[in-house]
């Protein structure tokens, strides 16, 4: 077997495994759906860290106020816009605005805000929500239904990603594709502590579980704090639950290609173990796995299989999440090229976000 054929076979094998993971999760990965109210939900607080979110908060608050939560706390984390005014316009007694304290030097801003929010409530179910999330009526009941069904101590929702610009449509779906391709949901109930992830956009804790994992204080210096909390959950023998947001929980994280690059870039380095070598290897591998098969179409069946499976992965992801962005699959061969600036941002060893710079 020539080197070219061997490489083609290896790439096709990679895509076969990933496609298998996607097919498993197409059947097994839960999606939040409206349904009956499950009794026994403890006193619940929505906790929202907010820094310069005047444009996003109105949509989030409208959704939160439609839920049967007991408390809704918004912490203004040093905003320079009208974030506080947006909260003050509402007169619902459940809604309360907090002013964040100065951030300790070693803390990531969001982690410090979440830590303060957890201290400010006595609720038994803590539901942290990012300001860019849109929540539909029935979402809290559906979340609690899944927590009970999965017997989860910590529960995370991956919102349906709404994308507008071409840059967003190329890169943002990779979040769901990675989750659904490499973490079969049944592994969450298997004795495999490494099978863990979470999404800080909507992350719920039973109060005692939050204390057992150490809360946000335990991950105070982690930019990718949600994955770290998911892993700590499994390591401490607690049950981790996951679901897709479906029609009930959606988000538009970024509004342009440059914003998408900056947002993903701040997380990619930590996801690669803070290693320059792994970053370079990852960028090169995705070029080989998704772009090269089309250039090697006439060099064997393995290369052709890899090319087709690469498209199928994006189609399966769109179908499972309900995004229905099937036409995006045609752009899969150029996605690794579009992602190169993300790796360039990650290689700087510093991330700038919301006016703050983190090593």
C-alpha positions in Angstrom: 0.0 0.0 0.0 1.4 3.4 -1.0 1.7 6.2 1.5 -1.1 8.1 -0.3 -3.5 5.1 -0.1 -2.5 4.5 3.6 -3.3 8.1 4.4 -6.6 7.9 2.6 -7.5 4.8 4.5 -6.7 6.5 7.8 -8.7 9.6 7.0 -11.7 7.4 5.8 -11.4 5.5 9.1 -11.6 8.7 11.1 -14.7 9.8 9.3 -16.3 6.4 9.7 -15.9 6.6 13.5 -17.2 10.2 13.6 -20.2 9.4 11.5 -20.9 6.4 13.7 -20.9 8.7 16.7 -23.3 11.1 15.0 -25.6 8.3 14.1 -25.7 7.0 17.7 -26.5 10.5 18.9 -29.1 11.0 16.3 -31.1 8.3 18.2 -29.9 8.8 21.8 -29.1 12.4 22.4 -32.1 14.1 24.1 -33.6 17.3 22.9 -35.7 19.6 25.1 -39.4 19.4 24.2 -42.5 21.0 25.7 -44.4 18.5 27.8 -46.0 17.8 31.1 -44.8 19.5 34.3 -42.9 17.1 36.5 -43.6 17.7 40.2 -40.9 18.2 42.7 -38.8 20.9 41.1 -36.9 22.7 43.9 -36.8 26.4 44.4 -35.1 27.7 41.2 -33.0 30.7 40.3 -31.9 31.9 36.9 -28.5 33.5 37.3 -27.3 35.8 34.5 -23.7 37.2 34.3 -23.9 40.3 32.1 -21.2 42.6 30.8 -22.2 45.2 28.1 -25.3 43.2 27.1 -27.9 46.0 26.6 -28.8 44.6 23.1 -29.1 41.0 24.1 -30.7 41.2 27.5 -34.2 42.2 26.4 -34.7 39.0 24.5 -33.3 36.9 27.3 -35.3 38.6 30.0 -38.5 38.2 28.1 -37.9 34.5 28.0 -36.8 34.1 31.6 -39.9 36.1 32.9 -42.1 33.6 31.0 -40.7 30.7 33.1 -42.0 29.6 36.5 -38.7 30.3 38.2 -38.6 31.7 41.8 -35.8 34.2 41.2 -34.0 35.8 38.3 -30.8 37.5 39.2 -28.7 39.6 36.8 -25.2 40.6 37.8 -23.9 43.7 36.0 -20.2 43.0 35.7 -18.8 46.4 35.2 -20.8 47.3 32.1 -20.1 50.5 30.2 -23.5 50.5 28.4 -27.1 50.5 29.5 -27.2 46.9 30.8 -28.4 48.0 34.2 -31.1 50.2 32.7 -32.5 47.2 30.7 -33.0 45.2 33.9 -34.5 48.2 35.8 -37.3 48.6 33.2 -39.0 45.5 34.5 -41.1 45.4 37.7 -41.4 41.7 38.2 -40.6 41.0 41.9 -38.7 37.9 41.0 -36.1 40.0 39.0 -33.2 41.5 40.8 -30.2 43.5 39.6 -26.8 43.0 41.4 -23.7 45.1 41.0 -20.6 43.1 40.6 -17.6 43.5 43.0 -14.1 44.2 41.6 -12.6 41.1 39.9 -9.7 39.4 41.7 -6.6 39.3 39.6 -6.5 35.6 39.0 -10.2 35.2 38.1 -11.8 35.1 34.7 -14.6 37.7 34.6 -17.5 35.4 33.8 -16.4 32.9 36.5 -16.2 35.7 39.1 -19.7 36.9 38.1 -21.2 33.4 38.4 -19.5 32.9 41.8 -21.1 36.1 43.1 -24.5 35.1 41.7 -24.4 31.7 43.4 -23.6 33.4 46.7 -26.6 35.8 46.2 -29.3 33.2 46.1 -30.6 30.5 48.5 -32.3 28.6 45.7 -31.8 24.8 45.5 -31.6 24.7 41.7 -29.1 27.1 40.1 -29.5 27.7 36.4 -26.7 29.9 34.9 -27.7 31.5 31.6 -25.7 33.6 29.2 -27.1 36.8 27.9 -27.0 35.7 24.3 -29.5 32.9 24.9 -33.2 33.0 24.0 -35.5 30.9 26.0 -39.1 30.0 25.0 -42.0 29.3 27.3 -41.9 25.8 28.7 -38.0 25.6 28.7 -37.6 25.3 32.5 -40.2 22.6 32.8 -38.5 20.7 29.9 -35.1 21.2 31.6 -36.4 19.8 34.9 -38.1 16.9 33.1 -34.8 15.9 31.5 -32.9 16.4 34.8 -35.3 13.9 36.5 -35.2 11.5 33.5 -31.4 11.5 33.4 -31.1 11.6 37.2 -28.7 14.5 36.7 -26.9 16.4 39.5 -25.5 18.8 36.9 -27.3 19.5 33.6 -26.2 21.3 30.5 -28.1 22.5 27.4 -26.6 23.1 24.1 -28.8 25.8 22.5 -29.7 25.6 18.8 -27.2 27.8 17.1 -28.7 30.6 15.0 -26.3 31.9 12.3 -26.5 34.8 9.9 -23.3 35.6 8.0 -21.3 33.1 5.9 -18.5 33.1 8.4 -20.8 32.1 11.2 -22.4 29.4 9.1 -19.0 27.9 8.3 -17.6 27.8 11.8 -20.3 27.9 14.5 -21.8 24.5 13.6 -18.5 22.9 14.5 -19.5 23.2 18.1 -22.4 20.8 17.7 -20.6 18.6 15.2 -17.8 18.0 17.7 -20.2 17.3 20.6 -22.4 14.9 18.6 -19.6 13.2 16.7 -17.3 12.4 19.7 -19.4 12.1 22.8 -22.1 9.4 22.4 -24.7 10.2 25.0 -24.8 6.7 26.5 -21.2 7.2 27.7 -22.6 9.7 30.3 -24.0 6.8 32.3 -20.9 4.5 31.8 -18.0 4.4 34.2 -15.9 6.7 32.0 -15.1 9.9 33.8 -13.4 11.4 30.8 -16.7 11.3 28.9 -17.8 14.7 30.0 -18.5 18.1 28.7 -20.8 21.0 29.5 -22.0 24.3 28.0 -21.9 27.4 30.1 -24.6 29.1 28.0 -27.2 27.1 30.0 -25.8 25.1 32.9 -27.9 23.9 35.9 -26.7 22.6 39.3 -28.5 21.2 42.2 -27.2 23.3 45.1 -25.4 20.4 46.8 -23.8 19.3 43.5 -22.5 22.9 43.0 -20.8 22.7 46.4 -19.3 19.3 45.7 -17.7 20.3 42.5 -16.3 23.4 44.1 -18.5 25.8 42.1 -16.9 28.4 39.9 -14.2 29.0 42.5 -12.7 25.6 41.5 -12.3 26.8 37.9 -11.8 30.5 38.6 -8.9 30.8 36.1 -10.2 28.7 33.3 -11.4 30.4 30.1 -13.3 27.2 29.1 -14.8 26.8 32.6 -17.9 24.8 31.5 -15.9 21.8 30.2 -13.8 21.9 33.4 -17.0 21.8 35.5 -18.4 18.9 33.5 -15.2 16.9 34.1 -15.2 17.7 37.8 -18.8 16.5 37.9 -17.9 13.1 36.6 -14.7 12.9 38.6 -16.6 13.4 41.8 -19.1 10.6 41.0 -22.0 12.9 40.3 -24.3 12.4 37.4 -24.0 14.8 34.4 -26.9 15.3 32.0 -26.9 16.9 28.6 -29.5 17.8 26.0 -30.0 19.9 22.9 -32.1 23.1 23.1 -34.3 22.4 20.2 -37.1 25.0 19.7 -37.0 25.9 23.4 -33.4 27.2 23.8 -31.6 29.0 21.0 -28.7 31.4 20.7 -26.8 33.6 18.2 -23.3 33.7 19.7 -21.7 36.0 17.1 -22.8 38.4 14.4 -19.9 38.4 11.9 -16.9 36.3 10.8 -14.3 38.5 12.7 -16.4 38.2 15.9 -16.7 34.4 15.4 -13.0 34.1 15.0 -12.3 36.1 18.1 -14.9 34.2 20.1 -13.8 30.7 19.1 -10.1 31.7 19.3 -10.3 32.5 23.0 -11.5 29.0 23.7 -9.5 26.8 21.3 -6.2 27.1 23.0 -7.5 25.8 26.3 -9.4 23.0 24.5 -6.0 21.9 23.1 -4.3 21.8 26.4 -2.5 25.1 26.0 -0.1 23.4 23.5 1.2 25.1 20.4 2.1 21.7 19.0 -1.5 20.4 19.4 -2.9 23.6 17.9 -0.7 23.2 14.8 -1.4 19.5 14.5 -5.2 20.1 14.8 -5.1 22.7 12.1 -3.1 20.5 9.8 -5.2 17.4 10.5 -8.5 19.1 9.6 -7.0 20.3 6.3 -6.0 16.7 5.6 -9.4 15.3 6.7 -11.8 17.7 5.1 -10.0 19.6 2.3 -7.5 17.1 1.0 -10.1 14.4 0.1 -11.5 16.5 -2.6 -8.1 17.2 -4.0 -7.4 13.5 -4.0 -10.8 12.4 -5.4 -9.2 10.4 -8.2 -6.6 8.7 -6.0 -8.7 5.9 -4.6 -12.1 4.9 -3.0 -10.9 5.8 0.5 -10.4 9.4 -0.4 -13.8 9.6 -2.1 -15.4 7.9 1.0 -13.7 10.5 3.2 -15.0 13.4 1.1 -18.6 12.2 1.1 -18.6 11.3 4.8 -17.3 14.8 5.6 -20.4 16.2 4.0 -22.6 13.7 5.7 -21.4 14.8 9.1 -22.6 18.3 8.6 -25.9 17.1 7.2 -26.5 14.8 10.2 -25.6 17.6 12.6 -28.0 20.0 11.0 -30.8 17.4 11.1 -30.3 16.5 14.7 -30.0 20.1 16.0 -32.9 21.3 13.9 -30.9 24.0 12.2 -31.7 22.5 8.7 -28.6 24.3 7.3 -28.1 21.5 4.8 -26.7 23.7 2.1 -23.8 24.5 4.4 -22.5 21.0 3.7 -21.3 22.1 0.3 -18.8 24.4 2.0 -17.3 21.8 4.3 -14.0 21.5 2.2 -13.2 25.2 2.9 -14.1 25.1 6.6 -10.5 24.2 7.6 -9.3 27.2 5.6 -11.8 29.5 7.3 -10.8 28.1 10.7 -7.1 29.0 10.3 -7.5 32.5 11.7 -9.1 30.9 14.8 -5.9 29.0 15.3 -3.9 32.1 14.7 -5.8 33.9 17.5 -5.3 30.9 19.8 -1.6 30.9 19.1 -1.2 34.4 20.6 -1.4 32.9 24.1 -3.7 35.7 25.2 -7.4 36.2 24.6 -9.3 39.5 24.6 -13.0 39.4 25.4 -15.4 42.0 26.7 -12.6 44.5 27.0 -10.5 42.2 29.2 -7.3 40.4 28.3 -6.6 36.9 29.7 -3.4 34.9 29.4 
